[in-house]
Amino acid sequence: MMKSKFTESQIVGILGEGEVGRYPHRNAVLGRRSTPQEQAFLLEPGSSF
């Protein structure tokens, strides 16, 4: 896996919050609960890497 020299919060600061504001495909790995909006986003085609 390639490591980024930027943190997630730095990337959000540079690119803006967008519709979701974080990376919902990482929630399970990070132990976070997905919001209903994130769950809907993840069901859309092309929503993940």
C-alpha positions, 0 to 999 in steps of 0.5 A: 500500500502506498503511504501518503505524506498528507493526513486525511484532515489535510486532504479534506482541508485542501480539497474541501468537505465535498458531499461526504467529508471523509472516506466512508470505505475506511469506516469498518477498518477504522472502527467508525460507524457509517452515517446513512448518507455514507451508506447511500454513497457507498451503494453508488457505482464508482464510490470506492477505490 
